[in-house]
Amino acid sequence: MLTHFDAAGQAHMVDVSGKTPTTREAVAEAVVIMSPETLALAQGGAAKGDVLGVARLAGIMGAKRTADLIPLCHPLPLDKVSVDLVADPALPGVRIIATARTTGRTGVEMEALTAASVAALTVYDMLKAAQKDMRIEGIRLLKKTGGKSGTFEAAP
């Protein structure tokens, strides 16, 4: 059942007031595929500065603004947001892992996914002068814990 629609098919914000607060955590990923030359810039040679550091901050800020970006998403008091960006020559590109945690009545999957997405968009923005055909791929939920539905882990 899709919880964001009522019996008449109208969109509405889900009522979570009856749920018991629990610790909830979600982990999401994204990758930015680029040439080896652009990856070298991402690792410290870009004229705009610390690409991965700026993207990390952007991802954290994005997670904090999720309810402003996604209609019907509950604003959550986030206990933790971390965004790890790792240069991966095998892609070649940057692998992004975002984690969000809260104690509340609804999950933080959207915050983790938003953090990964905004970090990826920031990597693209900071490097687009060097390569416009970079690709953002694989945005997905890797894991979530807490809440009534329990634990979810994506297949590798």
N, C-alpha and C positions, 0 to 999 in steps of 0.2 A: 504494500500500500504506500502510495506517495503521500507523505505527511504534510507537504506544503500546499495541498489542495483540499478544500472542504467537499462535502457530499455533492454540492452543485458544480464542482469543478473550478471554483473561484480560488485564486491564490490567497493565502493567509499566513501569518507568522504562527508557527507552532507554539502551543501553550505548554511550557515546560515547568510551570509553577508547582505541579504535583510530583515532580521527580525529586529523588533524593540526590543531593550533591555528592559527587564522587570525584576522585582524582582521575583526570583524563589526559591522555597524551596521544599525539599523532605525529607521524614521521612521513614526509613526502620528499620526492626527488624530481629533478629536472636535469636535462643536459643541454649544453650549447655546443653544437658541432661547428668546428672551424678548421682552417688550414693550420699546419704546424707553425707557419710564420706568424699568424695571428695569435696562436696560443703562446708563442714566445713573448709577444707584446702583453698578453694578459698576465704573464708571470713577472712583469716588472718593467717592461720597456715602453709602455704606452705614454704618450705625451700628456694625457689627462690625469696621470698619476696611478695610484693604487687601485687597479680595476677590481680585484677580488675583495679588497677591504671595503670599497664603496658599495659594491654589490651586496656584501654581507649586511651592511647597515640598511640598505634599501629594503632587503628582504625582511629584516626585523621590523622596520617601520611599516612595511606593507601588511604584515601579520596584525599589527596593532590597529590598522585601518580597515580590516576585512569587512566589518559590518557596514562601513560607509560605501563599500564597493559592490557588495553582493546583496541584492534585495532579499529581505526576509531572514537574513543571517542575524542571529542574536549577538549583541555586543558582549564580549567576554572580558573578565579581568584575567589577563594572562599572567601566569606565575613564571613562565620561562618561554623564551623564544631563542633558538640558536640556528644559525645558518652556516653550514660548512661548505666551502667551495674548494674543490681539489682539481688541479690541472691533471688531465689524463691523456698522455700522449697516444694511447691506444685508440682513442676515439677518432681523431684528435679533438680535444675540446675540454670543457669544464664540466665536472659533475657536481651537482648541488644537492645537499641533503639538508632539509629544514625540519626542525622539531619544535612543536608547540605543546605547552602543558598548562592546565588550569585545574582548579577544583570547582566544579559547578554542576549544573543540571543538563548541559548539552555539550556535545563534543567539540574538539578543536581541529577537526580534519580540514575545514575550509581555511583556517588560519595557517596551518602548515602548507597547504597547497598554494595559498596566496604568497606566502614567504618565498617558496621555491620559484614561483612564477615571476614575481617582481625582481628577485635576484637575477634570474635568467634574462629578463628584459633589460636590466641594468648592464649586465655584461655585454649584451648586444649593443646597447646605446653607446657605451664607452668605446667599443671597438669597431663600430660601423664604418668609420672613416677608412679603416684598413681593409674591411671585408664586408660587403653588403649581403652576400649570399650565405651568411651563417644561418644555421637552423636551430630552433629551440624544439626539443623533442622530449618524449618520455615523461611528461608531467603526470605523476600518479601518486596515489597514496600507497606507501609501503607497509605501514603498520598503524593500528590504533588500539588503545587499551582504555578500559573503564566504561561505565555506563551499562545500561540494560542489555545491549547487544554483545557485550564482552569484548574479546580480543579478535582482531582481524589482522592477518598477515598476507600480503600479496605473494603470489607465486614468483619465484626468481626469474 
